[in-house]
Amino acid sequence: MSREKQILDALTTSPRALTSMGIVKIIYKDVPEALWPMAENNVKLHLEKLRKENKIVIEARPGADDLHWKAVPSKI
């Protein structure tokens, strides 16, 4: 399964919007946590691509430190 598909699956199956690290914890669960920061950089690149394609959006969270992402169901 492609990484992009894994990200979209994580966003569509989650009952709430997810941060990039939240996505990492789902799709990289079998990878040592020491590697998660590098994995998060990869996920962020995919998220930006998916946002430009209008497949995902940023959910407004006033005061939040990290962006929260959610899927746009009609675009998947």
PQR file with spaces between the fields and no chain letter, atoms N, CA, C, O and H, PARSE charges and radii, in Angstrom:
ATOM       1  N    MET     1       0.843   -1.174    0.000 -0.4000 1.5000
ATOM       2  CA   MET     1       0.000    0.000    0.000 -0.0000 2.0000
ATOM       3  C    MET     1       0.892    1.242    0.000  0.5500 1.7000
ATOM       4  O    MET     1       1.896    1.297    0.711 -0.5500 1.4000
ATOM       5  N    SER     2       0.521    2.218   -0.792 -0.4000 1.5000
ATOM       6  CA   SER     2       1.340    3.423   -0.865 -0.0000 2.0000
ATOM       7  C    SER     2       1.199    4.242    0.418  0.5500 1.7000
ATOM       8  O    SER     2       0.187    4.163    1.115 -0.5500 1.4000
ATOM       9  H    SER     2      -0.294    2.173   -1.370  0.4000 1.0000
ATOM      10  N    ARG     3       2.215    5.012    0.709 -0.4000 1.5000
ATOM      11  CA   ARG     3       2.206    5.854    1.914 -0.0000 2.0000
ATOM      12  C    ARG     3       1.046    6.844    1.854  0.5500 1.7000
ATOM      13  O    ARG     3       0.384    7.089    2.863 -0.5500 1.4000
ATOM      14  H    ARG     3       3.037    5.076    0.144  0.4000 1.0000
ATOM      15  N    GLU     4       0.798    7.414    0.676 -0.4000 1.5000
ATOM      16  CA   GLU     4      -0.306    8.358    0.532 -0.0000 2.0000
ATOM      17  C    GLU     4      -1.638    7.692    0.870  0.5500 1.7000
ATOM      18  O    GLU     4      -2.477    8.282    1.551 -0.5500 1.4000
ATOM      19  H    GLU     4       1.335    7.215   -0.144  0.4000 1.0000
ATOM      20  N    LYS     5      -1.825    6.478    0.399 -0.4000 1.5000
ATOM      21  CA   LYS     5      -3.059    5.730    0.688 -0.0000 2.0000
ATOM      22  C    LYS     5      -3.162    5.460    2.185  0.5500 1.7000
ATOM      23  O    LYS     5      -4.250    5.565    2.751 -0.5500 1.4000
ATOM      24  H    LYS     5      -1.143    6.000   -0.154  0.4000 1.0000
ATOM      25  N    GLN     6      -2.063    5.118    2.832 -0.4000 1.5000
ATOM      26  CA   GLN     6      -2.075    4.881    4.276 -0.0000 2.0000
ATOM      27  C    GLN     6      -2.479    6.150    5.030  0.5500 1.7000
ATOM      28  O    GLN     6      -3.233    6.088    6.001 -0.5500 1.4000
ATOM      29  H    GLN     6      -1.179    5.033    2.372  0.4000 1.0000
ATOM      30  N    ILE     7      -1.981    7.280    4.585 -0.4000 1.5000
ATOM      31  CA   ILE     7      -2.328    8.549    5.238 -0.0000 2.0000
ATOM      32  C    ILE     7      -3.806    8.839    5.059  0.5500 1.7000
ATOM      33  O    ILE     7      -4.491    9.192    6.020 -0.5500 1.4000
ATOM      34  H    ILE     7      -1.368    7.330    3.796  0.4000 1.0000
ATOM      35  N    LEU     8      -4.302    8.694    3.844 -0.4000 1.5000
ATOM      36  CA   LEU     8      -5.729    8.927    3.599 -0.0000 2.0000
ATOM      37  C    LEU     8      -6.587    7.959    4.397  0.5500 1.7000
ATOM      38  O    LEU     8      -7.618    8.357    4.940 -0.5500 1.4000
ATOM      39  H    LEU     8      -3.746    8.407    3.064  0.4000 1.0000
ATOM      40  N    ASP     9      -6.186    6.703    4.478 -0.4000 1.5000
ATOM      41  CA   ASP     9      -6.937    5.715    5.259 -0.0000 2.0000
ATOM      42  C    ASP     9      -6.967    6.107    6.737  0.5500 1.7000
ATOM      43  O    ASP     9      -8.005    5.998    7.390 -0.5500 1.4000
ATOM      44  H    ASP     9      -5.348    6.380    4.037  0.4000 1.0000
ATOM      45  N    ALA    10      -5.831    6.561    7.257 -0.4000 1.5000
ATOM      46  CA   ALA    10      -5.781    6.981    8.660 -0.0000 2.0000
ATOM      47  C    ALA    10      -6.722    8.151    8.904  0.5500 1.7000
ATOM      48  O    ALA    10      -7.420    8.190    9.917 -0.5500 1.4000
ATOM      49  H    ALA    10      -4.988    6.650    6.726  0.4000 1.0000
ATOM      50  N    LEU    11      -6.742    9.098    7.985 -0.4000 1.5000
ATOM      51  CA   LEU    11      -7.596   10.275    8.151 -0.0000 2.0000
ATOM      52  C    LEU    11      -9.077    9.950    7.979  0.5500 1.7000
ATOM      53  O    LEU    11      -9.920   10.535    8.659 -0.5500 1.4000
ATOM      54  H    LEU    11      -6.174    9.066    7.162  0.4000 1.0000
ATOM      55  N    THR    12      -9.397    9.031    7.086 -0.4000 1.5000
ATOM      56  CA   THR    12     -10.812    8.721    6.868 -0.0000 2.0000
ATOM      57  C    THR    12     -11.382    7.799    7.942  0.5500 1.7000
ATOM      58  O    THR    12     -12.587    7.817    8.193 -0.5500 1.4000
ATOM      59  H    THR    12      -8.712    8.556    6.534  0.4000 1.0000
ATOM      60  N    THR    13     -10.541    7.001    8.571 -0.4000 1.5000
ATOM      61  CA   THR    13     -11.053    6.083    9.596 -0.0000 2.0000
ATOM      62  C    THR    13     -11.025    6.684   10.994  0.5500 1.7000
ATOM      63  O    THR    13     -11.666    6.165   11.908 -0.5500 1.4000
ATOM      64  H    THR    13      -9.563    6.986    8.366  0.4000 1.0000
ATOM      65  N    SER    14     -10.294    7.763   11.161 -0.4000 1.5000
ATOM      66  CA   SER    14     -10.230    8.395   12.480 -0.0000 2.0000
ATOM      67  C    SER    14     -11.495    9.207   12.732  0.5500 1.7000
ATOM      68  O    SER    14     -11.960    9.919   11.841 -0.5500 1.4000
ATOM      69  H    SER    14      -9.774    8.184   10.419  0.4000 1.0000
ATOM      70  N    PRO    15     -12.056    9.109   13.934 -0.5600 1.5000
ATOM      71  CA   PRO    15     -13.258    9.891   14.243  0.2800 2.0000
ATOM      72  C    PRO    15     -12.966   11.380   14.445  0.5500 1.7000
ATOM      73  O    PRO    15     -13.887   12.190   14.549 -0.5500 1.4000
ATOM      74  N    ARG    16     -11.683   11.734   14.498 -0.4000 1.5000
ATOM      75  CA   ARG    16     -11.306   13.134   14.708 -0.0000 2.0000
ATOM      76  C    ARG    16     -10.136   13.490   13.797  0.5500 1.7000
ATOM      77  O    ARG    16      -9.478   12.609   13.243 -0.5500 1.4000
ATOM      78  H    ARG    16     -10.935   11.076   14.412  0.4000 1.0000
ATOM      79  N    ALA    17      -9.884   14.781   13.649 -0.4000 1.5000
ATOM      80  CA   ALA    17      -8.742   15.232   12.868 -0.0000 2.0000
ATOM      81  C    ALA    17      -7.453   14.792   13.563  0.5500 1.7000
ATOM      82  O    ALA    17      -7.415   14.657   14.786 -0.5500 1.4000
ATOM      83  H    ALA    17     -10.418   15.497   14.099  0.4000 1.0000
ATOM      84  N    LEU    18      -6.412   14.572   12.785 -0.4000 1.5000
ATOM      85  CA   LEU    18      -5.148   14.073   13.314 -0.0000 2.0000
ATOM      86  C    LEU    18      -4.006   15.034   13.025  0.5500 1.7000
ATOM      87  O    LEU    18      -4.004   15.718   12.001 -0.5500 1.4000
ATOM      88  H    LEU    18      -6.443   14.682   11.791  0.4000 1.0000
ATOM      89  N    THR    19      -3.042   15.083   13.924 -0.4000 1.5000
ATOM      90  CA   THR    19      -1.803   15.808   13.660 -0.0000 2.0000
ATOM      91  C    THR    19      -0.903   14.919   12.811  0.5500 1.7000
ATOM      92  O    THR    19      -1.170   13.729   12.641 -0.5500 1.4000
ATOM      93  H    THR    19      -3.044   14.528   14.756  0.4000 1.0000
ATOM      94  N    SER    20       0.153   15.503   12.285 -0.4000 1.5000
ATOM      95  CA   SER    20       1.097   14.694   11.505 -0.0000 2.0000
ATOM      96  C    SER    20       1.698   13.589   12.373  0.5500 1.7000
ATOM      97  O    SER    20       1.884   12.467   11.903 -0.5500 1.4000
ATOM      98  H    SER    20       0.370   16.470   12.423  0.4000 1.0000
ATOM      99  N    MET    21       2.006   13.897   13.638 -0.4000 1.5000
ATOM     100  CA   MET    21       2.556   12.860   14.518 -0.0000 2.0000
ATOM     101  C    MET    21       1.494   11.818   14.851  0.5500 1.7000
ATOM     102  O    MET    21       1.819   10.642   15.014 -0.5500 1.4000
ATOM     103  H    MET    21       1.855   14.809   14.021  0.4000 1.0000
ATOM     104  N    GLY    22       0.252   12.222   14.953 -0.4000 1.5000
ATOM     105  CA   GLY    22      -0.825   11.257   15.163 -0.0000 2.0000
ATOM     106  C    GLY    22      -0.903   10.256   14.022  0.5500 1.7000
ATOM     107  O    GLY    22      -1.141    9.068   14.240 -0.5500 1.4000
ATOM     108  H    GLY    22      -0.011   13.177   14.821  0.4000 1.0000
ATOM     109  N    ILE    23      -0.701   10.741   12.810 -0.4000 1.5000
ATOM     110  CA   ILE    23      -0.686    9.866   11.635 -0.0000 2.0000
ATOM     111  C    ILE    23       0.529    8.941   11.691  0.5500 1.7000
ATOM     112  O    ILE    23       0.425    7.747   11.410 -0.5500 1.4000
ATOM     113  H    ILE    23      -0.508   11.706   12.633  0.4000 1.0000
ATOM     114  N    VAL    24       1.672    9.501   12.053 -0.4000 1.5000
ATOM     115  CA   VAL    24       2.891    8.689   12.170 -0.0000 2.0000
ATOM     116  C    VAL    24       2.671    7.535   13.143  0.5500 1.7000
ATOM     117  O    VAL    24       3.061    6.404   12.854 -0.5500 1.4000
ATOM     118  H    VAL    24       1.756   10.471   12.281  0.4000 1.0000
ATOM     119  N    LYS    25       2.060    7.800   14.275 -0.4000 1.5000
ATOM     120  CA   LYS    25       1.831    6.766   15.287 -0.0000 2.0000
ATOM     121  C    LYS    25       0.950    5.634   14.770  0.5500 1.7000
ATOM     122  O    LYS    25       1.022    4.508   15.262 -0.5500 1.4000
ATOM     123  H    LYS    25       1.743    8.718   14.509  0.4000 1.0000
ATOM     124  N    ILE    26       0.125    5.937   13.781 -0.4000 1.5000
ATOM     125  CA   ILE    26      -0.743    4.911   13.184 -0.0000 2.0000
ATOM     126  C    ILE    26      -0.007    4.136   12.099  0.5500 1.7000
ATOM     127  O    ILE    26       0.028    2.906   12.124 -0.5500 1.4000
ATOM     128  H    ILE    26       0.067    6.852   13.380  0.4000 1.0000
ATOM     129  N    ILE    27       0.578    4.854   11.149 -0.4000 1.5000
ATOM     130  CA   ILE    27       1.127    4.155    9.978 -0.0000 2.0000
ATOM     131  C    ILE    27       2.567    3.685   10.144  0.5500 1.7000
ATOM     132  O    ILE    27       3.045    2.864    9.361 -0.5500 1.4000
ATOM     133  H    ILE    27       0.550    5.853   11.128  0.4000 1.0000
ATOM     134  N    TYR    28       3.255    4.194   11.148 -0.4000 1.5000
ATOM     135  CA   TYR    28       4.624    3.753   11.422 -0.0000 2.0000
ATOM     136  C    TYR    28       4.700    3.026   12.766  0.5500 1.7000
ATOM     137  O    TYR    28       5.746    3.024   13.414 -0.5500 1.4000
ATOM     138  H    TYR    28       2.867    4.861   11.784  0.4000 1.0000
ATOM     139  N    LYS    29       3.613    2.421   13.175 -0.4000 1.5000
ATOM     140  CA   LYS    29       3.573    1.795   14.501 -0.0000 2.0000
ATOM     141  C    LYS    29       4.616    0.691   14.694  0.5500 1.7000
ATOM     142  O    LYS    29       4.999    0.390   15.825 -0.5500 1.4000
ATOM     143  H    LYS    29       2.763    2.423   12.648  0.4000 1.0000
ATOM     144  N    ASP    30       5.073    0.090   13.599 -0.4000 1.5000
ATOM     145  CA   ASP    30       6.069   -0.988   13.690 -0.0000 2.0000
ATOM     146  C    ASP    30       7.506   -0.488   13.526  0.5500 1.7000
ATOM     147  O    ASP    30       8.446   -1.281   13.470 -0.5500 1.4000
ATOM     148  H    ASP    30       4.762    0.334   12.680  0.4000 1.0000
ATOM     149  N    VAL    31       7.662    0.825   13.451 -0.4000 1.5000
ATOM     150  CA   VAL    31       8.985    1.439   13.286 -0.0000 2.0000
ATOM     151  C    VAL    31       9.428    1.974   14.645  0.5500 1.7000
ATOM     152  O    VAL    31       8.606    2.517   15.383 -0.5500 1.4000
ATOM     153  H    VAL    31       6.898    1.469   13.497  0.4000 1.0000
ATOM     154  N    PRO    32      10.698    1.837   14.989 -0.5600 1.5000
ATOM     155  CA   PRO    32      11.172    2.366   16.279  0.2800 2.0000
ATOM     156  C    PRO    32      10.853    3.866   16.428  0.5500 1.7000
ATOM     157  O    PRO    32      11.011    4.645   15.488 -0.5500 1.4000
ATOM     158  N    GLU    33      10.406    4.241   17.623 -0.4000 1.5000
ATOM     159  CA   GLU    33      10.013    5.630   17.881 -0.0000 2.0000
ATOM     160  C    GLU    33      11.134    6.622   17.613  0.5500 1.7000
ATOM     161  O    GLU    33      10.861    7.782   17.304 -0.5500 1.4000
ATOM     162  H    GLU    33      10.279    3.607   18.386  0.4000 1.0000
ATOM     163  N    ALA    34      12.362    6.204   17.722 -0.4000 1.5000
ATOM     164  CA   ALA    34      13.490    7.095   17.453 -0.0000 2.0000
ATOM     165  C    ALA    34      13.477    7.597   16.003  0.5500 1.7000
ATOM     166  O    ALA    34      14.052    8.643   15.699 -0.5500 1.4000
ATOM     167  H    ALA    34      12.583    5.262   17.973  0.4000 1.0000
ATOM     168  N    LEU    35      12.826    6.853   15.123 -0.4000 1.5000
ATOM     169  CA   LEU    35      12.759    7.233   13.712 -0.0000 2.0000
ATOM     170  C    LEU    35      11.508    8.048   13.374  0.5500 1.7000
ATOM     171  O    LEU    35      11.376    8.534   12.250 -0.5500 1.4000
ATOM     172  H    LEU    35      12.359    6.004   15.370  0.4000 1.0000
ATOM     173  N    TRP    36      10.600    8.201   14.321 -0.4000 1.5000
ATOM     174  CA   TRP    36       9.347    8.902   14.053 -0.0000 2.0000
ATOM     175  C    TRP    36       9.527   10.354   13.619  0.5500 1.7000
ATOM     176  O    TRP    36       8.767   10.807   12.764 -0.5500 1.4000
ATOM     177  H    TRP    36      10.707    7.806   15.233  0.4000 1.0000
ATOM     178  N    PRO    37      10.487   11.114   14.156 -0.5600 1.5000
ATOM     179  CA   PRO    37      10.639   12.492   13.659  0.2800 2.0000
ATOM     180  C    PRO    37      10.951   12.551   12.158  0.5500 1.7000
ATOM     181  O    PRO    37      10.448   13.430   11.458 -0.5500 1.4000
ATOM     182  N    MET    38      11.767   11.633   11.666 -0.4000 1.5000
ATOM     183  CA   MET    38      12.042   11.587   10.225 -0.0000 2.0000
ATOM     184  C    MET    38      10.801   11.159    9.456  0.5500 1.7000
ATOM     185  O    MET    38      10.513   11.683    8.381 -0.5500 1.4000
ATOM     186  H    MET    38      12.176   10.919   12.234  0.4000 1.0000
ATOM     187  N    ALA    39      10.073   10.207   10.013 -0.4000 1.5000
ATOM     188  CA   ALA    39       8.836    9.758    9.378 -0.0000 2.0000
ATOM     189  C    ALA    39       7.820   10.900    9.325  0.5500 1.7000
ATOM     190  O    ALA    39       7.079   11.032    8.351 -0.5500 1.4000
ATOM     191  H    ALA    39      10.307    9.781   10.887  0.4000 1.0000
ATOM     192  N    GLU    40       7.789   11.718   10.369 -0.4000 1.5000
ATOM     193  CA   GLU    40       6.848   12.843   10.395 -0.0000 2.0000
ATOM     194  C    GLU    40       7.164   13.836    9.278  0.5500 1.7000
ATOM     195  O    GLU    40       6.249   14.394    8.672 -0.5500 1.4000
ATOM     196  H    GLU    40       8.391   11.610   11.160  0.4000 1.0000
ATOM     197  N    ASN    41       8.440   14.061    9.002 -0.4000 1.5000
ATOM     198  CA   ASN    41       8.796   14.948    7.884 -0.0000 2.0000
ATOM     199  C    ASN    41       8.237   14.417    6.573  0.5500 1.7000
ATOM     200  O    ASN    41       7.734   15.185    5.754 -0.5500 1.4000
ATOM     201  H    ASN    41       9.184   13.608    9.494  0.4000 1.0000
ATOM     202  N    ASN    42       8.323   13.119    6.373 -0.4000 1.5000
ATOM     203  CA   ASN    42       7.780   12.483    5.178 -0.0000 2.0000
ATOM     204  C    ASN    42       6.262   12.645    5.122  0.5500 1.7000
ATOM     205  O    ASN    42       5.705   12.978    4.076 -0.5500 1.4000
ATOM     206  H    ASN    42       8.733   12.494    7.038  0.4000 1.0000
ATOM     207  N    VAL    43       5.604   12.410    6.244 -0.4000 1.5000
ATOM     208  CA   VAL    43       4.148   12.545    6.304 -0.0000 2.0000
ATOM     209  C    VAL    43       3.732   13.980    5.990  0.5500 1.7000
ATOM     210  O    VAL    43       2.753   14.198    5.276 -0.5500 1.4000
ATOM     211  H    VAL    43       6.056   12.140    7.093  0.4000 1.0000
ATOM     212  N    LYS    44       4.462   14.953    6.513 -0.4000 1.5000
ATOM     213  CA   LYS    44       4.123   16.366    6.257 -0.0000 2.0000
ATOM     214  C    LYS    44       4.192   16.701    4.769  0.5500 1.7000
ATOM     215  O    LYS    44       3.373   17.470    4.266 -0.5500 1.4000
ATOM     216  H    LYS    44       5.258   14.776    7.093  0.4000 1.0000
ATOM     217  N    LEU    45       5.163   16.129    4.067 -0.4000 1.5000
ATOM     218  CA   LEU    45       5.249   16.361    2.625 -0.0000 2.0000
ATOM     219  C    LEU    45       4.026   15.791    1.909  0.5500 1.7000
ATOM     220  O    LEU    45       3.467   16.431    1.018 -0.5500 1.4000
ATOM     221  H    LEU    45       5.829   15.505    4.475  0.4000 1.0000
ATOM     222  N    HIS    46       3.618   14.596    2.299 -0.4000 1.5000
ATOM     223  CA   HIS    46       2.423   13.989    1.709 -0.0000 2.0000
ATOM     224  C    HIS    46       1.177   14.807    2.051  0.5500 1.7000
ATOM     225  O    HIS    46       0.313   15.000    1.197 -0.5500 1.4000
ATOM     226  H    HIS    46       4.072   14.076    3.023  0.4000 1.0000
ATOM     227  N    LEU    47       1.079   15.286    3.287 -0.4000 1.5000
ATOM     228  CA   LEU    47      -0.081   16.075    3.691 -0.0000 2.0000
ATOM     229  C    LEU    47      -0.198   17.348    2.854  0.5500 1.7000
ATOM     230  O    LEU    47      -1.292   17.716    2.426 -0.5500 1.4000
ATOM     231  H    LEU    47       1.781   15.129    3.981  0.4000 1.0000
ATOM     232  N    GLU    48       0.902   17.999    2.629 -0.4000 1.5000
ATOM     233  CA   GLU    48       0.873   19.224    1.821 -0.0000 2.0000
ATOM     234  C    GLU    48       0.441   18.924    0.389  0.5500 1.7000
ATOM     235  O    GLU    48      -0.329   19.682   -0.200 -0.5500 1.4000
ATOM     236  H    GLU    48       1.791   17.700    2.977  0.4000 1.0000
ATOM     237  N    LYS    49       0.933   17.825   -0.169 -0.4000 1.5000
ATOM     238  CA   LYS    49       0.521   17.421   -1.519 -0.0000 2.0000
ATOM     239  C    LYS    49      -0.979   17.133   -1.558  0.5500 1.7000
ATOM     240  O    LYS    49      -1.676   17.589   -2.464 -0.5500 1.4000
ATOM     241  H    LYS    49       1.559   17.209    0.310  0.4000 1.0000
ATOM     242  N    LEU    50      -1.471   16.385   -0.584 -0.4000 1.5000
ATOM     243  CA   LEU    50      -2.891   16.046   -0.529 -0.0000 2.0000
ATOM     244  C    LEU    50      -3.761   17.288   -0.313  0.5500 1.7000
ATOM     245  O    LEU    50      -4.872   17.372   -0.836 -0.5500 1.4000
ATOM     246  H    LEU    50      -0.904   16.015    0.153  0.4000 1.0000
ATOM     247  N    ARG    51      -3.248   18.247    0.457 -0.4000 1.5000
ATOM     248  CA   ARG    51      -3.994   19.497    0.663 -0.0000 2.0000
ATOM     249  C    ARG    51      -4.100   20.275   -0.643  0.5500 1.7000
ATOM     250  O    ARG    51      -5.158   20.818   -0.960 -0.5500 1.4000
ATOM     251  H    ARG    51      -2.345   18.179    0.882  0.4000 1.0000
ATOM     252  N    LYS    52      -3.011   20.331   -1.398 -0.4000 1.5000
ATOM     253  CA   LYS    52      -3.027   21.033   -2.685 -0.0000 2.0000
ATOM     254  C    LYS    52      -3.985   20.367   -3.671  0.5500 1.7000
ATOM     255  O    LYS    52      -4.537   21.028   -4.550 -0.5500 1.4000
ATOM     256  H    LYS    52      -2.152   19.890   -1.140  0.4000 1.0000
ATOM     257  N    GLU    53      -4.177   19.064   -3.522 -0.4000 1.5000
ATOM     258  CA   GLU    53      -5.106   18.312   -4.377 -0.0000 2.0000
ATOM     259  C    GLU    53      -6.532   18.374   -3.844  0.5500 1.7000
ATOM     260  O    GLU    53      -7.435   17.758   -4.411 -0.5500 1.4000
ATOM     261  H    GLU    53      -3.729   18.527   -2.808  0.4000 1.0000
ATOM     262  N    ASN    54      -6.740   19.115   -2.756 -0.4000 1.5000
ATOM     263  CA   ASN    54      -8.055   19.273   -2.111 -0.0000 2.0000
ATOM     264  C    ASN    54      -8.636   17.949   -1.614  0.5500 1.7000
ATOM     265  O    ASN    54      -9.855   17.782   -1.577 -0.5500 1.4000
ATOM     266  H    ASN    54      -6.007   19.616   -2.296  0.4000 1.0000
ATOM     267  N    LYS    55      -7.776   17.016   -1.235 -0.4000 1.5000
ATOM     268  CA   LYS    55      -8.227   15.743   -0.684 -0.0000 2.0000
ATOM     269  C    LYS    55      -8.312   15.782    0.835  0.5500 1.7000
ATOM     270  O    LYS    55      -9.010   14.974    1.448 -0.5500 1.4000
ATOM     271  H    LYS    55      -6.785   17.152   -1.265  0.4000 1.0000
ATOM     272  N    ILE    56      -7.593   16.733    1.441 -0.4000 1.5000
ATOM     273  CA   ILE    56      -7.628   16.903    2.893 -0.0000 2.0000
ATOM     274  C    ILE    56      -7.658   18.403    3.202  0.5500 1.7000
ATOM     275  O    ILE    56      -7.321   19.237    2.362 -0.5500 1.4000
ATOM     276  H    ILE    56      -7.027   17.390    0.943  0.4000 1.0000
ATOM     277  N    VAL    57      -8.067   18.714    4.421 -0.4000 1.5000
ATOM     278  CA   VAL    57      -8.107   20.104    4.869 -0.0000 2.0000
ATOM     279  C    VAL    57      -7.525   20.194    6.273  0.5500 1.7000
ATOM     280  O    VAL    57      -7.415   19.203    6.995 -0.5500 1.4000
ATOM     281  H    VAL    57      -8.341   18.036    5.104  0.4000 1.0000
ATOM     282  N    ILE    58      -7.163   21.407    6.627 -0.4000 1.5000
ATOM     283  CA   ILE    58      -6.704   21.675    7.986 -0.0000 2.0000
ATOM     284  C    ILE    58      -7.913   22.068    8.808  0.5500 1.7000
ATOM     285  O    ILE    58      -8.680   22.949    8.420 -0.5500 1.4000
ATOM     286  H    ILE    58      -7.253   22.212    6.041  0.4000 1.0000
ATOM     287  N    GLU    59      -8.077   21.418    9.932 -0.4000 1.5000
ATOM     288  CA   GLU    59      -9.177   21.757   10.844 -0.0000 2.0000
ATOM     289  C    GLU    59      -8.694   22.860   11.780  0.5500 1.7000
ATOM     290  O    GLU    59      -7.637   22.745   12.401 -0.5500 1.4000
ATOM     291  H    GLU    59      -7.454   20.702   10.246  0.4000 1.0000
ATOM     292  N    ALA    60      -9.470   23.914   11.872 -0.4000 1.5000
ATOM     293  CA   ALA    60      -9.099   25.036   12.743 -0.0000 2.0000
ATOM     294  C    ALA    60      -9.126   24.595   14.202  0.5500 1.7000
ATOM     295  O    ALA    60     -10.122   24.050   14.678 -0.5500 1.4000
ATOM     296  H    ALA    60     -10.329   24.008   11.368  0.4000 1.0000
ATOM     297  N    ARG    61      -8.045   24.833   14.891 -0.4000 1.5000
ATOM     298  CA   ARG    61      -7.912   24.527   16.318 -0.0000 2.0000
ATOM     299  C    ARG    61      -7.216   25.706   16.982  0.5500 1.7000
ATOM     300  O    ARG    61      -5.994   25.694   17.131 -0.5500 1.4000
ATOM     301  H    ARG    61      -7.237   25.276   14.504  0.4000 1.0000
ATOM     302  N    PRO    62      -7.968   26.716   17.380 -0.5600 1.5000
ATOM     303  CA   PRO    62      -7.344   27.882   18.014  0.2800 2.0000
ATOM     304  C    PRO    62      -6.481   27.472   19.214  0.5500 1.7000
ATOM     305  O    PRO    62      -6.916   26.712   20.079 -0.5500 1.4000
ATOM     306  N    GLY    63      -5.282   27.979   19.245 -0.4000 1.5000
ATOM     307  CA   GLY    63      -4.370   27.687   20.345 -0.0000 2.0000
ATOM     308  C    GLY    63      -3.600   26.393   20.223  0.5500 1.7000
ATOM     309  O    GLY    63      -2.738   26.109   21.055 -0.5500 1.4000
ATOM     310  H    GLY    63      -4.928   28.597   18.543  0.4000 1.0000
ATOM     311  N    ALA    64      -3.891   25.600   19.203 -0.4000 1.5000
ATOM     312  CA   ALA    64      -3.185   24.322   19.027 -0.0000 2.0000
ATOM     313  C    ALA    64      -1.774   24.581   18.502  0.5500 1.7000
ATOM     314  O    ALA    64      -1.558   25.478   17.687 -0.5500 1.4000
ATOM     315  H    ALA    64      -4.591   25.830   18.527  0.4000 1.0000
ATOM     316  N    ASP    65      -0.832   23.796   18.972 -0.4000 1.5000
ATOM     317  CA   ASP    65       0.549   23.927   18.518 -0.0000 2.0000
ATOM     318  C    ASP    65       0.773   23.292   17.148  0.5500 1.7000
ATOM     319  O    ASP    65       1.592   23.772   16.364 -0.5500 1.4000
ATOM     320  H    ASP    65      -1.007   23.067   19.633  0.4000 1.0000
ATOM     321  N    ASP    66       0.050   22.220   16.863 -0.4000 1.5000
ATOM     322  CA   ASP    66       0.216   21.492   15.610 -0.0000 2.0000
ATOM     323  C    ASP    66      -1.032   21.607   14.753  0.5500 1.7000
ATOM     324  O    ASP    66      -2.133   21.808   15.266 -0.5500 1.4000
ATOM     325  H    ASP    66      -0.615   21.830   17.501  0.4000 1.0000
ATOM     326  N    LEU    67      -0.855   21.478   13.449 -0.4000 1.5000
ATOM     327  CA   LEU    67      -1.997   21.458   12.542 -0.0000 2.0000
ATOM     328  C    LEU    67      -2.742   20.137   12.703  0.5500 1.7000
ATOM     329  O    LEU    67      -2.132   19.092   12.931 -0.5500 1.4000
ATOM     330  H    LEU    67       0.040   21.315   13.033  0.4000 1.0000
ATOM     331  N    HIS    68      -4.052   20.194   12.582 -0.4000 1.5000
ATOM     332  CA   HIS    68      -4.892   18.993   12.627 -0.0000 2.0000
ATOM     333  C    HIS    68      -5.521   18.827   11.246  0.5500 1.7000
ATOM     334  O    HIS    68      -6.113   19.756   10.698 -0.5500 1.4000
ATOM     335  H    HIS    68      -4.548   21.042   12.397  0.4000 1.0000
ATOM     336  N    TRP    69      -5.380   17.641   10.707 -0.4000 1.5000
ATOM     337  CA   TRP    69      -5.801   17.343    9.349 -0.0000 2.0000
ATOM     338  C    TRP    69      -7.003   16.422    9.338  0.5500 1.7000
ATOM     339  O    TRP    69      -7.158   15.572   10.214 -0.5500 1.4000
ATOM     340  H    TRP    69      -4.899   16.885   11.152  0.4000 1.0000
ATOM     341  N    LYS    70      -7.859   16.601    8.329 -0.4000 1.5000
ATOM     342  CA   LYS    70      -8.967   15.664    8.137 -0.0000 2.0000
ATOM     343  C    LYS    70      -9.214   15.500    6.651  0.5500 1.7000
ATOM     344  O    LYS    70      -8.891   16.377    5.850 -0.5500 1.4000
ATOM     345  H    LYS    70      -7.733   17.292    7.617  0.4000 1.0000
ATOM     346  N    ALA    71      -9.786   14.373    6.300 -0.4000 1.5000
ATOM     347  CA   ALA    71     -10.044   14.054    4.894 -0.0000 2.0000
ATOM     348  C    ALA    71     -11.300   14.768    4.418  0.5500 1.7000
ATOM     349  O    ALA    71     -12.201   15.071    5.201 -0.5500 1.4000
ATOM     350  H    ALA    71     -10.049   13.661    6.950  0.4000 1.0000
ATOM     351  N    VAL    72     -11.335   15.026    3.137 -0.4000 1.5000
ATOM     352  CA   VAL    72     -12.530   15.545    2.472 -0.0000 2.0000
ATOM     353  C    VAL    72     -13.165   14.351    1.783  0.5500 1.7000
ATOM     354  O    VAL    72     -12.702   13.951    0.715 -0.5500 1.4000
ATOM     355  H    VAL    72     -10.603   14.781    2.502  0.4000 1.0000
ATOM     356  N    PRO    73     -14.223   13.763    2.363 -0.5600 1.5000
ATOM     357  CA   PRO    73     -14.761   12.492    1.854  0.2800 2.0000
ATOM     358  C    PRO    73     -15.068   12.448    0.357  0.5500 1.7000
ATOM     359  O    PRO    73     -14.822   11.431   -0.292 -0.5500 1.4000
ATOM     360  N    SER    74     -15.593   13.520   -0.188 -0.4000 1.5000
ATOM     361  CA   SER    74     -15.959   13.494   -1.601 -0.0000 2.0000
ATOM     362  C    SER    74     -14.762   13.532   -2.545  0.5500 1.7000
ATOM     363  O    SER    74     -14.922   13.337   -3.750 -0.5500 1.4000
ATOM     364  H    SER    74     -15.793   14.346    0.339  0.4000 1.0000
ATOM     365  N    LYS    75     -13.559   13.782   -2.012 -0.4000 1.5000
ATOM     366  CA   LYS    75     -12.368   13.906   -2.854 -0.0000 2.0000
ATOM     367  C    LYS    75     -11.472   12.680   -2.814  0.5500 1.7000
ATOM     368  O    LYS    75     -10.433   12.662   -3.473 -0.5500 1.4000
ATOM     369  H    LYS    75     -13.429   13.941   -1.034  0.4000 1.0000
ATOM     370  N    ILE    76     -11.843   11.664   -2.065 -0.4000 1.5000
ATOM     371  CA   ILE    76     -10.970   10.494   -1.913 -0.0000 2.0000
ATOM     372  C    ILE    76     -11.331    9.434   -2.942  0.5500 1.7000
ATOM     373  O    ILE    76     -10.710    8.372   -2.978 -0.5500 1.4000
ATOM     374  H    ILE    76     -12.687   11.679   -1.530  0.4000 1.0000
